[in-house]
Amino acid sequence: MFGVEDKSYPIELVADFLGVNSRTLYYYEKFKLVCPMRRGKKRYYSKADIEWLEFVRDLMYREGMNLKSITLLIRRRDQVVLSKCPEDVLDSFKNYLVKVEKNLEEEEDEE
C-alpha cells in the first residue's frame, strides 16, 4: 500500500491502514509515540512512522502493553524488547528517537 517512492501520507489514510481512528493517532502524538511532519495544521506520516506505529499497535494488542508502558519502554530503550524487533522497525524506532530529541531541542530553544 505504501510505496518506497512515496514520502508522506495524510492522517486519514494512515488511520484507515492501521485500523484506528484519527483521534487515536492524535493521542499517540500526545504521548510522543510519533512525531508526524506538519504542513500547516495537517499531519503527514512517513513510511518509517507507519512501520513504527504498526509495532506500537502490536505491543498494545498482542503484548497487552498500555501507552504508559510503551512510553517508559521508549525512554529506557529496553534492549530485551528491542532485540525482538525486526530490523526495519528498529530503524524506525531510531528515527523516531532522533525526531523526539530534535523536537525537544526546538522546544527548549523557544523558551
GUSE-717926 format. One record per atom (N, C-alpha, C, O): residue in one letter; x, y, z; residue number from 1. Coordinates in steps of 0.2 Angstrom, whole numbers, plus 5000, padded with zeros to 4 digits. Layout:
N
- residu  xx  yy  zz  num
- A  X  Y  Z  NUM
...
***
This chain:
111
- residu  xx  yy  zz  num
- M  5004  4994  5000  1
- M  5000  5000  5000  1
- M  5004  5006  5000  1
- M  5003  5011  4997  1
- F  5010  5006  5004  2
- F  5014  5012  5004  2
- F  5021  5011  5000  2
- F  5025  5007  5003  2
- G  5021  5014  4995  3
- G  5027  5013  4991  3
- G  5033  5017  4993  3
- G  5033  5021  4997  3
- V  5039  5014  4991  4
- V  5046  5017  4993  4
- V  5046  5024  4991  4
- V  5049  5028  4994  4
- E  5044  5026  4985  5
- E  5044  5032  4982  5
- E  5040  5038  4985  5
- E  5042  5043  4986  5
- D  5035  5035  4988  6
- D  5030  5040  4992  6
- D  5034  5043  4998  6
- D  5037  5039  5002  6
- K  5033  5049  5000  7
- K  5036  5052  5005  7
- K  5032  5053  5012  7
- K  5034  5052  5017  7
- S  5025  5054  5011  8
- S  5021  5055  5017  8
- S  5014  5054  5015  8
- S  5012  5054  5009  8
- Y  5010  5053  5021  9
- Y  5003  5051  5020  9
- Y  4999  5054  5025  9
- Y  5001  5056  5031  9
- P  4993  5056  5023  10
- P  4989  5060  5027  10
- P  4986  5056  5033  10
- P  4986  5050  5032  10
- I  4984  5059  5038  11
- I  4982  5056  5044  11
- I  4976  5051  5043  11
- I  4976  5045  5046  11
- E  4972  5053  5039  12
- E  4966  5049  5037  12
- E  4967  5042  5034  12
- E  4965  5037  5036  12
- L  4972  5042  5029  13
- L  4974  5036  5026  13
- L  4978  5032  5031  13
- L  4977  5026  5031  13
- V  4982  5035  5035  14
- V  4986  5031  5040  14
- V  4982  5028  5045  14
- V  4983  5022  5047  14
- A  4977  5031  5047  15
- A  4972  5029  5052  15
- A  4968  5023  5049  15
- A  4968  5018  5053  15
- D  4966  5024  5043  16
- D  4962  5018  5040  16
- D  4967  5012  5039  16
- D  4965  5006  5040  16
- F  4973  5013  5037  17
- F  4978  5007  5036  17
- F  4979  5004  5043  17
- F  4979  4998  5043  17
- L  4980  5008  5048  18
- L  4981  5004  5055  18
- L  4975  5002  5058  18
- L  4976  4998  5063  18
- G  4969  5003  5055  19
- G  4963  5001  5059  19
- G  4961  5005  5065  19
- G  4958  5002  5069  19
- V  4963  5011  5065  20
- V  4962  5015  5071  20
- V  4958  5022  5068  20
- V  4958  5023  5062  20
- N  4956  5026  5073  21
- N  4953  5032  5070  21
- N  4958  5038  5071  21
- N  4963  5037  5074  21
- S  4957  5043  5068  22
- S  4962  5049  5068  22
- S  4963  5051  5075  22
- S  4969  5053  5077  22
- R  4958  5051  5080  23
- R  4959  5053  5086  23
- R  4964  5049  5090  23
- R  4968  5051  5094  23
- T  4965  5042  5088  24
- T  4970  5038  5091  24
- T  4977  5040  5089  24
- T  4981  5040  5094  24
- L  4978  5042  5083  25
- L  4984  5045  5081  25
- L  4986  5051  5085  25
- L  4992  5053  5086  25
- Y  4981  5056  5086  26
- Y  4982  5062  5090  26
- Y  4984  5060  5097  26
- Y  4989  5063  5100  26
- Y  4981  5055  5099  27
- Y  4983  5053  5106  27
- Y  4990  5050  5106  27
- Y  4994  5051  5111  27
- Y  4992  5046  5101  28
- Y  4999  5044  5101  28
- Y  5004  5049  5101  28
- Y  5009  5049  5104  28
- E  5002  5054  5097  29
- E  5006  5060  5097  29
- E  5007  5064  5103  29
- E  5012  5066  5105  29
- K  5001  5064  5107  30
- K  5001  5067  5114  30
- K  5006  5064  5118  30
- K  5009  5067  5122  30
- F  5006  5057  5118  31
- F  5011  5053  5122  31
- F  5018  5053  5119  31
- F  5022  5049  5121  31
- K  5019  5057  5113  32
- K  5025  5057  5110  32
- K  5028  5050  5107  32
- K  5034  5049  5107  32
- L  5023  5046  5105  33
- L  5025  5040  5102  33
- L  5026  5041  5095  33
- L  5029  5036  5091  33
- V  5024  5046  5092  34
- V  5025  5048  5085  34
- V  5025  5055  5084  34
- V  5022  5059  5088  34
- C  5030  5057  5079  35
- C  5030  5065  5078  35
- C  5030  5066  5070  35
- C  5034  5066  5067  35
- P  5023  5066  5068  36
- P  5022  5067  5061  36
- P  5025  5074  5059  36
- P  5025  5079  5062  36
- M  5026  5074  5052  37
- M  5028  5080  5049  37
- M  5021  5084  5049  37
- M  5016  5082  5049  37
- R  5022  5091  5048  38
- R  5016  5095  5048  38
- R  5017  5100  5042  38
- R  5023  5103  5041  38
- R  5012  5101  5039  39
- R  5011  5106  5033  39
- R  5005  5110  5035  39
- R  4999  5108  5034  39
- G  5006  5116  5038  40
- G  5001  5120  5041  40
- G  4998  5116  5047  40
- G  5002  5114  5052  40
- K  4992  5115  5047  41
- K  4989  5111  5053  41
- K  4988  5104  5051  41
- K  4986  5100  5056  41
- K  4990  5102  5045  42
- K  4989  5095  5043  42
- K  4995  5091  5045  42
- K  5001  5093  5045  42
- R  4994  5085  5047  43
- R  4999  5080  5049  43
- R  5000  5075  5043  43
- R  4995  5072  5040  43
- Y  5006  5073  5042  44
- Y  5008  5068  5037  44
- Y  5013  5063  5040  44
- Y  5018  5065  5044  44
- Y  5012  5057  5039  45
- Y  5016  5052  5042  45
- Y  5021  5049  5036  45
- Y  5018  5047  5031  45
- S  5027  5047  5038  46
- S  5032  5044  5033  46
- S  5031  5037  5034  46
- S  5027  5034  5038  46
- K  5034  5033  5029  47
- K  5033  5026  5029  47
- K  5036  5023  5036  47
- K  5034  5018  5039  47
- A  5042  5026  5038  48
- A  5045  5024  5044  48
- A  5040  5025  5050  48
- A  5040  5021  5055  48
- D  5037  5031  5050  49
- D  5032  5032  5056  49
- D  5026  5027  5056  49
- D  5025  5024  5061  49
- I  5024  5025  5050  50
- I  5019  5020  5049  50
- I  5021  5013  5052  50
- I  5018  5009  5055  50
- E  5028  5011  5050  51
- E  5031  5005  5052  51
- E  5031  5005  5060  51
- E  5030  5000  5063  51
- W  5033  5011  5063  52
- W  5034  5011  5070  52
- W  5027  5011  5073  52
- W  5026  5007  5078  52
- L  5022  5014  5070  53
- L  5015  5014  5073  53
- L  5012  5007  5073  53
- L  5009  5005  5077  53
- E  5014  5003  5068  54
- E  5012  4996  5067  54
- E  5015  4992  5073  54
- E  5012  4988  5076  54
- F  5021  4993  5075  55
- F  5025  4990  5080  55
- F  5021  4992  5087  55
- F  5020  4987  5091  55
- V  5020  4998  5088  56
- V  5017  5001  5094  56
- V  5010  4997  5095  56
- V  5008  4995  5100  56
- R  5006  4997  5089  57
- R  5000  4994  5089  57
- R  5000  4986  5091  57
- R  4996  4984  5095  57
- D  5005  4983  5089  58
- D  5007  4976  5091  58
- D  5008  4975  5098  58
- D  5006  4970  5101  58
- L  5012  4980  5100  59
- L  5014  4980  5108  59
- L  5008  4980  5112  59
- L  5007  4977  5117  59
- M  5003  4984  5110  60
- M  4997  4985  5113  60
- M  4992  4979  5113  60
- M  4990  4977  5118  60
- Y  4991  4977  5107  61
- Y  4986  4972  5106  61
- Y  4989  4965  5107  61
- Y  4985  4960  5109  61
- R  4995  4963  5105  62
- R  4997  4957  5105  62
- R  5001  4956  5112  62
- R  5001  4950  5115  62
- E  5004  4961  5114  63
- E  5008  4960  5121  63
- E  5004  4963  5127  63
- E  5006  4962  5132  63
- G  4999  4966  5125  64
- G  4995  4969  5131  64
- G  4998  4975  5135  64
- G  4996  4976  5140  64
- M  5002  4978  5131  65
- M  5005  4984  5135  65
- M  5001  4990  5134  65
- M  4997  4991  5129  65
- N  5001  4995  5139  66
- N  4997  5001  5138  66
- N  5002  5007  5136  66
- N  5008  5006  5135  66
- L  4999  5012  5134  67
- L  5003  5018  5131  67
- L  5008  5020  5136  67
- L  5014  5022  5134  67
- K  5007  5020  5142  68
- K  5011  5022  5148  68
- K  5017  5018  5148  68
- K  5023  5020  5148  68
- S  5016  5011  5147  69
- S  5022  5006  5147  69
- S  5026  5007  5141  69
- S  5032  5006  5142  69
- I  5023  5008  5135  70
- I  5027  5009  5129  70
- I  5031  5015  5130  70
- I  5037  5015  5127  70
- T  5028  5021  5133  71
- T  5032  5027  5133  71
- T  5038  5025  5138  71
- T  5044  5028  5136  71
- L  5037  5022  5143  72
- L  5043  5020  5148  72
- L  5048  5016  5144  72
- L  5054  5017  5145  72
- L  5045  5011  5140  73
- L  5050  5007  5136  73
- L  5054  5011  5131  73
- L  5060  5010  5131  73
- I  5051  5016  5128  74
- I  5055  5021  5124  74
- I  5060  5024  5128  74
- I  5066  5025  5125  74
- R  5058  5027  5133  75
- R  5063  5031  5137  75
- R  5069  5027  5140  75
- R  5075  5029  5140  75
- R  5067  5020  5142  76
- R  5073  5016  5144  76
- R  5077  5013  5138  76
- R  5082  5011  5139  76
- R  5074  5013  5132  77
- R  5077  5009  5126  77
- R  5078  5002  5128  77
- R  5084  5000  5127  77
- D  5073  4999  5131  78
- D  5073  4992  5133  78
- D  5076  4987  5128  78
- D  5073  4986  5123  78
- Q  5082  4985  5129  79
- Q  5085  4981  5124  79
- Q  5082  4974  5124  79
- Q  5083  4971  5118  79
- V  5079  4971  5129  80
- V  5075  4965  5128  80
- V  5070  4965  5123  80
- V  5070  4961  5119  80
- V  5066  4970  5123  81
- V  5060  4971  5118  81
- V  5063  4973  5112  81
- V  5061  4970  5107  81
- L  5068  4977  5112  82
- L  5070  4980  5105  82
- L  5074  4974  5101  82
- L  5074  4974  5095  82
- S  5077  4970  5105  83
- S  5080  4964  5102  83
- S  5075  4960  5098  83
- S  5077  4956  5093  83
- K  5069  4960  5100  84
- K  5064  4956  5096  84
- K  5061  4960  5090  84
- K  5057  4957  5086  84
- C  5063  4966  5089  85
- C  5060  4970  5084  85
- C  5064  4968  5077  85
- C  5070  4966  5077  85
- P  5060  4968  5072  86
- P  5063  4967  5065  86
- P  5067  4973  5064  86
- P  5066  4978  5067  86
- E  5072  4972  5060  87
- E  5077  4977  5059  87
- E  5074  4984  5056  87
- E  5076  4989  5058  87
- D  5069  4983  5051  88
- D  5066  4989  5049  88
- D  5062  4993  5054  88
- D  5062  4999  5054  88
- V  5059  4989  5059  89
- V  5056  4993  5064  89
- V  5061  4996  5069  89
- V  5060  5001  5071  89
- L  5066  4992  5070  90
- L  5072  4995  5074  90
- L  5074  5002  5071  90
- L  5076  5007  5075  90
- D  5075  5002  5065  91
- D  5077  5008  5061  91
- D  5072  5013  5062  91
- D  5074  5019  5063  91
- S  5066  5012  5062  92
- S  5060  5016  5063  92
- S  5061  5019  5070  92
- S  5059  5025  5071  92
- F  5062  5015  5074  93
- F  5062  5017  5081  93
- F  5068  5022  5082  93
- F  5067  5027  5086  93
- K  5074  5020  5079  94
- K  5080  5025  5080  94
- K  5078  5032  5077  94
- K  5080  5037  5079  94
- N  5075  5032  5071  95
- N  5072  5038  5068  95
- N  5068  5042  5072  95
- N  5068  5048  5072  95
- Y  5063  5038  5075  96
- Y  5058  5041  5080  96
- Y  5062  5045  5085  96
- Y  5060  5050  5087  96
- L  5067  5041  5088  97
- L  5071  5044  5094  97
- L  5074  5051  5092  97
- L  5075  5056  5095  97
- V  5077  5051  5086  98
- V  5080  5057  5083  98
- V  5075  5062  5082  98
- V  5077  5068  5084  98
- K  5069  5061  5080  99
- K  5064  5066  5079  99
- K  5062  5069  5086  99
- K  5061  5075  5087  99
- V  5061  5065  5091  100
- V  5059  5067  5098  100
- V  5064  5071  5101  100
- V  5063  5077  5103  100
- E  5071  5069  5100  101
- E  5076  5073  5103  101
- E  5077  5080  5099  101
- E  5078  5085  5102  101
- K  5076  5080  5093  102
- K  5076  5086  5089  102
- K  5070  5091  5091  102
- K  5071  5097  5092  102
- N  5064  5088  5092  103
- N  5058  5092  5094  103
- N  5059  5095  5101  103
- N  5057  5100  5103  103
- L  5062  5091  5106  104
- L  5064  5093  5112  104
- L  5069  5099  5112  104
- L  5068  5104  5116  104
- E  5074  5099  5108  105
- E  5079  5104  5107  105
- E  5075  5110  5105  105
- E  5077  5116  5107  105
- E  5071  5110  5100  106
- E  5067  5115  5097  106
- E  5063  5119  5102  106
- E  5063  5125  5103  106
- E  5060  5115  5107  107
- E  5055  5117  5112  107
- E  5060  5121  5117  107
- E  5058  5126  5119  107
- E  5066  5118  5119  108
- E  5070  5122  5123  108
- E  5072  5128  5121  108
- E  5073  5133  5124  108
- D  5074  5128  5114  109
- D  5076  5135  5111  109
- D  5071  5140  5111  109
- D  5073  5146  5111  109
- E  5065  5138  5110  110
- E  5059  5143  5110  110
- E  5058  5146  5117  110
- E  5056  5152  5118  110
- E  5060  5143  5122  111
- E  5059  5145  5129  111
- E  5065  5150  5131  111
- E  5065  5153  5136  111
***
